[in-house]
Amino acid sequence: MEGLEQRLKDEAQRRCWLWVLFGGGVGVLGGVLWIIVVIAVAALFLAGLGYWAKGYFPGAPPPMGTATARTLEWLPAVDRYGDGLPNNLDLAIIAQASGGQVYGDRYYCVDGSAEQSSGEACDTAYGKRWHTLGTAYGLTGVNAQDVRITKGTSRHAVAWNLATGLTRLTQTLRTDPTLKTALPAFHRATQAPPGWRVSGYADTIRTDLQTYGGPQMAAWAIAPWNRATGAYEDPSGATDWVLVAAGAPVGPGWTLEWRAPTVKVVTQTKPRKVQGQVQHTVKTATKTVIETQVITHNLTGRQVEEPVAVYATLTNGRTVPLHLSTADPNVPVWPGGTLWGGPFNLHQIRSITALWPGIPPVTETLPWPPVSGHAVGRVTSIPITAAVRHWWPAIQVASHQTGVPAGLIAAIMLHESGGQATAYNAQGPAYGLMQLLPSTAAGLPGYAADWQVNGPRNLLLGAQLLAADYRDTGQDSWRAAVAAYYGGLHTMEADGYRPGMPWADAAPLLHRVPAAWAGNTQTLAAYADQMMAAARIMAQRAHEHPAVMARTRRSRVGKE
């Protein structure tokens, strides 16, 4: 009996331990399951929160313009160090090598037989197995293994880098004027490290070269990027710098030779006797003949030039000029670079516009803020007939009242303001269609309080100033009068000009750029010659549309 009781007692203890172990296991497992459930719920919650918040955060700020547009910051430096090559080609070399960035070094990476080049270190760009074969430094991508550098000189020094890279490009092209073969030779000897095998460099440069076939422009701000609004924005309401790089093919023409060889492979099959067999048994043999035919293509284009003016259009319709860094030391810029810049309350800007002279003038406009994919704006232009037709009635009135040729008034108007009645240059300050100074306007007989924004009034004052300059320069040459309009008779006389002097004798003396600090870039003689040439075209265009011009003129004259 006692044995039975002991067995029952042992069985009860065993079952008790089983229940304890089972309950403990379930408890632990339940705790783990609860932790897993909590983590899963938290992950789902955070994912949902991120997806919900994504719509309120448009992302990072746009890039600082494409490489081809950003490179235009170095346009004046390229003209200085380019050694006579088309500056379009020099800019394409810089765009490919560094994207226009002083420290935009390019790394040449290898992984066994694979090769890649990148603007990032090899292990960062392609993975840990990749290692650096060589590095190309600075704007033109000068490789330290190819080009020796004087001790103490930085490979990133703008002057040294541009002069070295572009001079070696020129030397290569003097030896071989064909771009198809000269560009790879330059790439191997100056940029890529020894042993580099990747081809296609010439085609890359050719593609970049063709991008400069129209106006290019990049704009950005030195300001915080507001992710919530997707715009440059300063919560403090302070002014921030807006910077612009721009260029357009409006300069002298150029031609480059591009030879593209085409290889023709011909396979021939010939019967051949096989030794030791009957004569009719043949074996097929092949012979490959390579015929090379060279086709020459001449690439043509025009030199890229800087704009003559860049301005911001505000939300209230007012236009405010940006200033060139070479004339305003306050504009932030790399040493050696050139940018247009100005301080603005960023939320007040609607667009940024660059203007180049020409017949017709060329403009490029970027919406503000510039968004990714739109760093380079659409190519636009001002049809000369539209601008002239709009203001032609007032131009004719000013011409009749002053005796100044209508075409000359129209030419100066388009050059000075692009036909914008509210044009304003703070450096002068100069106002209106004819860009007159307040002190000058106040001394003219047609002066009125609204002269700054009243288009017809401003045109009349400009014509009166031209007529006065014509009288003061001896009533002999409208060119001299235009030069006086541009820089003042006192500036001309300081250069040796005397009233009544023939233009052939005067032009060599008038080599000064007046008021360069205000953004002027042309000499007195060059400005006068350009305006007279444009005036003839204006007269021809007016003659091409006599019915329209006459109709608008009669309408306006009747009202006057």
C-alpha positions as CSV (number, residue, x, y, z in Angstrom):
1,M,0.0,0.0,0.0
2,E,2.8,2.3,0.9
3,G,4.4,1.5,-2.5
4,L,1.3,2.5,-4.3
5,E,1.0,5.7,-2.4
6,Q,4.7,6.5,-3.2
7,R,4.1,5.8,-6.9
8,L,1.1,8.1,-7.0
9,K,3.0,10.8,-5.2
10,D,5.9,10.5,-7.7
11,E,3.5,10.6,-10.6
12,A,1.8,13.7,-9.2
13,Q,5.2,15.4,-8.8
14,R,6.2,14.5,-12.3
15,R,3.0,15.9,-13.7
16,C,3.4,19.0,-11.7
17,W,6.9,19.6,-13.1
18,L,5.5,18.9,-16.6
19,W,2.9,21.6,-16.1
20,V,5.5,24.0,-14.7
21,L,7.8,23.4,-17.6
22,F,5.0,23.7,-20.1
23,G,3.5,26.8,-18.6
24,G,7.0,28.4,-18.4
25,G,7.7,27.6,-22.0
26,V,4.3,29.0,-23.1
27,G,5.0,32.1,-21.0
28,V,8.4,32.7,-22.5
29,L,7.2,31.9,-26.0
30,G,4.2,34.3,-25.5
31,G,6.6,37.0,-24.4
32,V,8.7,36.5,-27.5
33,L,5.6,36.5,-29.7
34,W,4.4,39.7,-28.1
35,I,7.8,41.4,-28.8
36,I,7.7,40.2,-32.4
37,V,4.1,41.6,-32.7
38,V,5.1,44.9,-31.2
39,I,8.1,45.2,-33.5
40,A,6.0,44.4,-36.6
41,V,3.3,46.9,-35.6
42,A,6.0,49.6,-35.0
43,A,7.6,48.9,-38.4
44,L,4.3,49.1,-40.1
45,F,3.4,52.3,-38.3
46,L,6.8,53.9,-39.2
47,A,6.5,52.8,-42.8
48,G,3.0,54.3,-43.0
49,L,4.2,57.4,-41.3
50,G,7.0,57.7,-43.8
51,Y,4.8,57.2,-46.7
52,W,2.3,59.8,-45.4
53,A,5.1,62.3,-44.7
54,K,6.7,61.8,-48.1
55,G,4.1,64.0,-49.7
56,Y,5.1,66.9,-47.5
57,F,8.8,66.7,-48.3
58,P,9.6,67.3,-51.9
59,G,13.2,66.2,-51.4
60,A,16.7,67.6,-51.8
61,P,17.4,70.9,-53.6
62,P,18.0,70.9,-57.3
63,P,21.5,70.5,-58.7
64,M,23.5,73.6,-59.4
65,G,22.8,73.4,-63.1
66,T,23.9,70.8,-65.6
67,A,27.6,70.3,-66.1
68,T,27.5,72.1,-69.5
69,A,25.7,75.1,-68.0
70,R,27.7,75.3,-64.7
71,T,30.9,75.2,-66.7
72,L,30.1,78.6,-68.2
73,E,31.4,80.2,-65.0
74,W,34.8,79.8,-66.5
75,L,34.0,81.3,-69.9
76,P,36.2,84.5,-69.5
77,A,39.0,82.4,-68.1
78,V,38.7,80.0,-71.0
79,D,39.0,82.9,-73.5
80,R,42.1,84.0,-71.7
81,Y,43.9,80.6,-71.5
82,G,42.3,78.8,-74.5
83,D,45.2,79.5,-76.9
84,G,43.0,80.3,-79.9
85,L,40.8,77.2,-79.9
86,P,37.0,77.5,-80.1
87,N,35.8,78.2,-76.5
88,N,33.0,75.7,-77.1
89,L,35.6,72.9,-77.3
90,D,37.4,74.1,-74.2
91,L,34.1,74.2,-72.3
92,A,33.3,70.7,-73.4
93,I,36.6,69.5,-72.1
94,I,36.0,71.1,-68.8
95,A,32.4,69.8,-68.6
96,Q,33.6,66.2,-69.2
97,A,36.6,66.4,-66.9
98,S,35.1,68.1,-63.8
99,G,31.6,69.4,-64.4
100,G,33.0,72.9,-64.0
101,Q,34.0,72.3,-60.3
102,V,37.4,73.3,-59.1
103,Y,37.7,70.2,-57.0
104,G,35.7,68.0,-59.4
105,D,38.4,65.4,-59.6
106,R,37.8,62.3,-61.8
107,Y,38.9,58.9,-60.5
108,Y,39.9,56.1,-63.0
109,C,38.8,52.8,-61.5
110,V,39.7,49.2,-62.3
111,D,38.4,45.8,-61.2
112,G,40.3,43.1,-63.1
113,S,39.7,43.8,-66.7
114,A,36.7,46.2,-66.1
115,E,37.3,49.9,-66.2
116,Q,35.2,52.9,-65.2
117,S,35.7,56.6,-64.4
118,S,33.7,58.6,-62.0
119,G,33.6,61.8,-60.0
120,E,33.6,59.7,-56.8
121,A,36.3,57.6,-55.2
122,C,36.4,54.1,-56.8
123,D,35.4,52.2,-53.7
124,T,32.5,54.6,-53.1
125,A,31.3,54.7,-56.7
126,Y,31.6,51.0,-57.7
127,G,32.4,48.9,-54.6
128,K,35.2,47.7,-52.4
129,R,36.8,45.4,-55.1
130,W,37.5,48.5,-57.3
131,H,40.8,50.3,-56.8
132,T,42.1,53.6,-58.2
133,L,44.3,53.4,-61.3
134,G,44.8,57.2,-61.3
135,T,43.2,60.6,-60.6
136,A,42.7,63.5,-62.9
137,Y,42.7,66.8,-61.0
138,G,40.9,70.2,-61.3
139,L,38.9,71.8,-64.1
140,T,40.6,70.2,-67.1
141,G,41.3,66.9,-65.4
142,V,45.2,67.0,-65.5
143,N,46.6,63.7,-64.4
144,A,49.6,63.8,-62.0
145,Q,51.2,60.8,-63.7
146,D,51.1,62.5,-67.1
147,V,51.9,66.1,-66.2
148,R,54.7,67.2,-63.9
149,I,53.8,70.0,-61.5
150,T,56.2,72.6,-59.9
151,K,56.7,72.0,-56.2
152,G,54.4,74.2,-54.2
153,T,51.8,74.6,-57.0
154,S,48.4,73.2,-56.4
155,R,46.9,71.0,-59.1
156,H,43.6,72.7,-58.4
157,A,44.9,76.3,-59.0
158,V,42.6,77.6,-61.7
159,A,45.1,79.5,-63.7
160,W,47.7,76.7,-63.8
161,N,45.1,74.0,-64.4
162,L,43.4,75.8,-67.3
163,A,46.6,77.0,-68.9
164,T,48.2,73.5,-68.7
165,G,45.2,71.5,-69.9
166,L,44.1,73.8,-72.7
167,T,47.7,74.4,-73.9
168,R,48.3,70.6,-74.2
169,L,45.0,70.3,-76.1
170,T,46.1,73.0,-78.5
171,Q,49.5,71.3,-79.0
172,T,47.8,68.0,-79.8
173,L,45.5,69.6,-82.4
174,R,48.4,71.3,-84.0
175,T,50.0,67.9,-84.5
176,D,46.8,66.3,-85.6
177,P,43.9,68.7,-86.6
178,T,41.4,65.8,-86.8
179,L,39.2,65.7,-83.7
180,K,38.4,62.0,-84.0
181,T,42.0,61.0,-83.4
182,A,43.4,64.1,-81.6
183,L,40.9,64.0,-78.7
184,P,41.7,60.5,-77.6
185,A,45.5,61.3,-77.9
186,F,45.0,64.3,-75.7
187,H,42.9,62.2,-73.2
188,R,45.6,59.6,-73.0
189,A,48.5,62.0,-72.7
190,T,47.0,64.5,-70.3
191,Q,44.0,63.1,-68.4
192,A,43.7,59.3,-68.3
193,P,46.4,57.4,-66.4
194,P,48.9,55.2,-68.3
195,G,47.4,51.9,-69.4
196,W,43.8,53.2,-69.6
197,R,41.9,51.5,-72.4
198,V,38.3,52.7,-72.4
199,S,37.4,54.4,-75.7
200,G,34.6,56.8,-76.7
201,Y,36.1,59.9,-75.3
202,A,36.0,61.7,-78.7
203,D,32.3,61.0,-79.1
204,T,31.6,62.2,-75.5
205,I,33.3,65.5,-76.2
206,R,31.5,65.9,-79.5
207,T,28.2,65.4,-77.8
208,D,29.1,68.0,-75.2
209,L,30.3,70.3,-77.9
210,Q,26.9,70.2,-79.6
211,T,25.1,71.1,-76.4
212,Y,26.5,74.6,-76.8
213,G,24.4,75.1,-80.0
214,G,21.9,77.3,-78.1
215,P,21.8,79.5,-75.0
216,Q,22.7,77.8,-71.7
217,M,22.0,79.0,-68.2
218,A,22.2,77.7,-64.6
219,A,20.8,79.5,-61.6
220,W,21.0,78.7,-57.9
221,A,20.9,80.4,-54.5
222,I,23.2,80.4,-51.5
223,A,20.4,79.8,-49.1
224,P,18.7,77.1,-47.1
225,W,16.5,74.6,-49.0
226,N,13.0,74.3,-47.5
227,R,12.0,70.7,-48.0
228,A,8.4,71.4,-47.0
229,T,7.9,74.0,-49.8
230,G,10.4,72.7,-52.3
231,A,12.1,76.0,-52.7
232,Y,15.1,78.0,-51.6
233,E,13.9,79.9,-48.6
234,D,15.3,81.8,-45.6
235,P,12.9,81.7,-42.6
236,S,14.6,84.9,-41.2
237,G,13.4,86.9,-44.2
238,A,16.9,88.1,-44.9
239,T,18.3,88.5,-48.4
240,D,20.3,85.7,-50.0
241,W,22.6,85.6,-53.0
242,V,21.3,84.3,-56.3
243,L,24.0,83.2,-58.7
244,V,23.8,82.7,-62.5
245,A,26.1,81.3,-65.1
246,A,25.1,81.8,-68.7
247,G,26.4,81.8,-72.3
248,A,25.1,81.7,-75.9
249,P,26.7,81.0,-79.3
250,V,26.6,84.6,-80.6
251,G,30.3,85.2,-81.2
252,P,32.5,84.6,-84.2
253,G,32.1,81.4,-86.2
254,W,34.5,78.5,-86.1
255,T,35.0,75.2,-88.0
256,L,36.6,72.0,-86.8
257,E,37.5,68.9,-88.8
258,W,36.0,65.5,-87.8
259,R,37.1,62.5,-89.8
260,A,35.0,59.4,-89.2
261,P,36.6,56.3,-90.8
262,T,34.2,53.5,-91.8
263,V,35.7,50.0,-92.0
264,K,34.4,47.6,-94.6
265,V,35.1,43.9,-94.0
266,V,35.0,41.6,-97.0
267,T,35.1,37.8,-96.6
268,Q,36.3,35.7,-99.6
269,T,36.1,31.9,-99.9
270,K,38.7,30.1,-102.1
271,P,39.0,26.4,-102.9
272,R,42.3,24.9,-101.8
273,K,43.7,21.4,-102.5
274,V,44.3,19.2,-99.6
275,Q,47.6,17.2,-99.8
276,G,47.2,13.4,-99.9
277,Q,43.7,13.4,-101.2
278,V,42.1,13.4,-104.6
279,Q,42.2,16.6,-106.6
280,H,38.4,17.2,-106.3
281,T,38.5,17.2,-102.5
282,V,38.6,20.9,-101.3
283,K,38.9,22.7,-98.0
284,T,37.3,26.1,-97.4
285,A,39.8,28.9,-96.6
286,T,38.8,32.5,-95.8
287,K,40.6,35.7,-96.4
288,T,39.5,39.0,-94.8
289,V,40.1,42.2,-96.6
290,I,39.7,45.5,-94.7
291,E,39.0,48.6,-96.7
292,T,39.1,51.9,-94.9
293,Q,37.1,54.8,-96.3
294,V,37.6,58.2,-94.6
295,I,34.6,60.5,-94.5
296,T,35.3,64.1,-93.4
297,H,32.7,66.1,-91.5
298,N,33.3,69.8,-90.7
299,L,31.8,70.7,-87.3
300,T,30.8,74.4,-87.3
301,G,29.5,76.7,-84.7
302,R,29.8,80.1,-83.1
303,Q,31.9,81.2,-80.1
304,V,30.0,81.2,-76.8
305,E,29.7,84.7,-75.3
306,E,28.5,86.0,-71.9
307,P,25.2,87.8,-71.7
308,V,25.3,91.6,-71.6
309,A,22.6,91.6,-68.8
310,V,21.0,89.3,-66.4
311,Y,18.0,90.3,-64.4
312,A,15.3,88.9,-62.1
313,T,11.6,89.4,-62.7
314,L,9.8,89.8,-59.3
315,T,6.3,88.6,-58.5
316,N,5.2,92.3,-58.7
317,G,6.4,92.6,-62.3
318,R,9.5,94.7,-61.5
319,T,12.8,93.7,-63.0
320,V,16.0,93.9,-60.9
321,P,19.5,93.4,-62.5
322,L,22.1,91.0,-61.3
323,H,25.7,92.2,-61.2
324,L,28.8,90.7,-62.8
325,S,31.4,89.4,-60.3
326,T,34.2,91.1,-62.2
327,A,32.5,94.5,-61.6
328,D,31.1,93.8,-58.1
329,P,33.6,92.1,-55.7
330,N,30.7,91.2,-53.4
331,V,29.4,88.6,-55.7
332,P,30.5,85.2,-54.3
333,V,32.6,83.3,-56.8
334,W,35.7,81.0,-57.0
335,P,38.9,83.0,-57.8
336,G,39.1,83.0,-61.6
337,G,35.4,82.3,-62.2
338,T,32.8,84.8,-63.3
339,L,29.2,84.8,-62.2
340,W,26.2,87.1,-62.2
341,G,24.8,87.6,-58.8
342,G,22.5,89.7,-56.6
343,P,20.9,89.7,-53.1
344,F,17.2,88.9,-53.1
345,N,14.3,88.0,-50.9
346,L,13.9,84.7,-52.6
347,H,10.2,84.3,-52.3
348,Q,9.8,87.5,-54.4
349,I,11.5,86.1,-57.5
350,R,9.4,84.8,-60.4
351,S,12.1,84.2,-63.0
352,I,15.7,84.9,-64.0
353,T,16.5,86.1,-67.6
354,A,19.8,86.6,-69.5
355,L,20.1,88.8,-72.5
356,W,22.5,88.7,-75.4
357,P,22.8,91.4,-78.1
358,G,22.1,90.5,-81.7
359,I,19.7,90.9,-84.5
360,P,17.4,89.8,-83.1
361,P,18.5,89.9,-79.4
362,V,18.5,86.5,-77.7
363,T,17.1,85.8,-74.2
364,E,17.1,82.8,-71.9
365,T,14.6,82.6,-69.0
366,L,14.6,80.2,-66.1
367,P,11.5,79.9,-63.8
368,W,12.3,80.4,-60.1
369,P,12.9,78.3,-58.2
370,P,14.8,76.2,-60.8
371,V,13.6,72.6,-60.3
372,S,15.5,69.4,-61.1
373,G,15.3,68.7,-64.8
374,H,14.8,72.4,-65.6
375,A,18.2,73.7,-64.6
376,V,18.7,74.8,-68.2
377,G,15.7,76.8,-69.5
378,R,14.1,76.7,-72.9
379,V,15.7,78.6,-75.7
380,T,13.7,81.7,-76.5
381,S,14.2,84.9,-78.5
382,I,12.6,88.2,-79.0
383,P,11.4,88.6,-82.6
384,I,12.7,91.9,-83.7
385,T,9.6,92.7,-85.6
386,A,7.4,92.2,-82.5
387,A,9.6,94.6,-80.4
388,V,9.8,97.2,-83.1
389,R,6.2,97.0,-84.0
390,H,5.2,97.4,-80.4
391,W,7.1,100.6,-79.9
392,W,7.3,101.8,-83.5
393,P,4.5,104.5,-83.1
394,A,6.4,106.2,-80.2
395,I,9.8,105.7,-82.0
396,Q,8.3,107.5,-85.1
397,V,7.0,110.3,-82.9
398,A,10.4,110.7,-81.2
399,S,12.1,110.6,-84.6
400,H,9.9,113.3,-86.1
401,Q,10.3,115.6,-83.1
402,T,14.1,115.3,-82.9
403,G,15.4,114.4,-86.4
404,V,17.1,111.3,-85.1
405,P,16.7,108.3,-87.5
406,A,13.9,106.0,-86.3
407,G,16.1,102.9,-87.0
408,L,18.8,104.3,-84.7
409,I,16.4,104.9,-81.8
410,A,15.0,101.4,-82.2
411,A,18.5,99.8,-82.3
412,I,19.6,101.6,-79.1
413,M,16.3,100.7,-77.4
414,L,16.7,97.0,-78.1
415,H,20.4,97.0,-77.1
416,E,19.8,98.9,-73.9
417,S,16.6,97.4,-72.6
418,G,15.4,94.6,-74.9
419,G,12.2,96.6,-75.4
420,Q,11.3,96.5,-71.7
421,A,9.8,99.7,-70.4
422,T,10.6,98.9,-66.8
423,A,14.2,97.9,-67.4
424,Y,16.4,99.1,-64.5
425,N,20.2,99.0,-63.9
426,A,21.0,99.8,-60.3
427,Q,24.7,100.4,-61.1
428,G,23.9,103.5,-63.1
429,P,21.3,103.9,-62.0
430,A,19.7,103.8,-65.5
431,Y,16.0,103.5,-66.3
432,G,13.6,102.6,-69.1
433,L,13.8,101.7,-72.7
434,M,16.7,104.0,-73.4
435,Q,18.5,103.4,-70.1
436,L,18.9,107.1,-69.1
437,L,20.4,108.5,-65.9
438,P,18.2,110.6,-63.7
439,S,20.6,113.6,-63.9
440,T,20.6,113.4,-67.7
441,A,16.9,113.0,-68.1
442,A,16.2,116.0,-65.8
443,G,18.1,118.3,-68.2
444,L,16.2,117.3,-71.3
445,P,13.2,119.4,-72.6
446,G,10.8,116.4,-72.7
447,Y,11.3,115.6,-69.0
448,A,8.3,114.6,-66.9
449,A,7.8,112.9,-63.6
450,D,6.9,109.5,-65.1
451,W,9.9,109.3,-67.5
452,Q,11.4,106.2,-65.8
453,V,8.4,103.9,-66.7
454,N,6.6,105.7,-69.4
455,G,7.9,104.1,-72.6
456,P,7.1,106.8,-75.2
457,R,8.4,109.5,-72.8
458,N,11.6,107.6,-72.3
459,L,12.1,107.1,-76.0
460,L,11.6,110.8,-76.6
461,L,14.1,111.7,-74.0
462,G,16.6,109.3,-75.5
463,A,16.1,110.7,-78.9
464,Q,16.6,114.3,-77.5
465,L,19.8,113.2,-75.9
466,L,21.0,111.7,-79.3
467,A,20.1,114.9,-81.1
468,A,22.0,117.0,-78.6
469,D,25.0,114.7,-78.9
470,Y,24.8,115.0,-82.7
471,R,25.0,118.8,-82.4
472,D,27.8,118.6,-79.8
473,T,30.0,116.3,-81.9
474,G,29.9,118.6,-84.9
475,Q,26.8,117.4,-86.8
476,D,29.0,115.2,-89.0
477,S,28.6,111.6,-87.8
478,W,25.8,109.8,-86.1
479,R,28.5,107.3,-85.0
480,A,30.1,110.0,-83.0
481,A,26.8,111.0,-81.5
482,V,26.1,107.3,-80.5
483,A,29.5,107.1,-78.9
484,A,28.7,110.2,-76.9
485,Y,25.4,108.8,-75.9
486,Y,27.1,105.6,-74.7
487,G,30.0,107.2,-72.8
488,G,29.7,110.9,-72.8
489,L,31.5,113.6,-74.9
490,H,33.9,114.3,-72.0
491,T,35.1,110.6,-72.1
492,M,35.7,110.9,-75.8
493,E,37.6,114.1,-75.5
494,A,39.7,112.5,-72.8
495,D,40.8,109.9,-75.4
496,G,41.7,112.6,-77.9
497,Y,38.5,113.1,-79.8
498,R,37.6,116.6,-81.0
499,P,34.2,117.7,-82.3
500,G,34.0,117.5,-86.1
501,M,36.8,114.8,-86.3
502,P,36.1,112.3,-89.1
503,W,35.0,108.9,-87.8
504,A,37.9,107.2,-89.5
505,D,40.3,109.3,-87.4
506,A,38.2,109.1,-84.2
507,A,37.5,105.4,-84.1
508,P,41.1,104.3,-83.3
509,L,41.1,106.7,-80.3
510,L,37.9,105.5,-78.8
511,H,39.2,102.3,-77.3
512,R,37.9,102.8,-73.8
513,V,35.1,100.8,-72.1
514,P,33.1,103.6,-70.3
515,A,31.6,102.8,-66.9
516,A,32.8,99.2,-66.9
517,W,31.6,99.0,-63.3
518,A,28.0,99.4,-64.5
519,G,28.3,96.3,-66.7
520,N,29.5,97.8,-70.0
521,T,31.8,95.6,-72.0
522,Q,32.1,97.3,-75.4
523,T,34.5,100.1,-76.3
524,L,33.1,103.4,-77.5
525,A,33.9,102.7,-81.1
526,A,32.6,99.1,-81.0
527,Y,29.3,100.3,-79.5
528,A,28.8,103.0,-82.1
529,D,29.6,100.6,-85.0
530,Q,27.2,98.0,-83.7
531,M,24.4,100.5,-83.2
532,M,24.8,101.9,-86.7
533,A,24.8,98.4,-88.2
534,A,21.7,97.5,-86.2
535,A,20.0,100.7,-87.3
536,R,20.3,99.8,-90.9
537,I,18.7,96.5,-90.3
538,M,15.9,98.2,-88.3
539,A,15.3,100.4,-91.3
540,Q,15.2,97.4,-93.6
541,R,12.8,95.6,-91.4
542,A,10.5,98.6,-91.2
543,H,10.6,98.8,-95.0
544,E,9.7,95.2,-95.2
545,H,6.4,95.9,-93.3
546,P,5.5,99.3,-94.6
547,A,1.7,98.8,-94.3
548,V,1.9,97.8,-90.7
549,M,4.4,100.4,-89.7
550,A,2.5,103.2,-91.6
551,R,-0.8,102.2,-90.1
552,T,0.6,102.2,-86.5
553,R,2.4,105.4,-87.1
554,R,-0.7,107.3,-88.4
555,S,-2.7,106.0,-85.5
556,R,-0.2,107.2,-82.9
557,V,0.5,110.5,-84.6
558,G,-3.2,111.3,-84.7
559,K,-3.4,110.8,-80.9
560,E,-0.4,112.9,-80.3
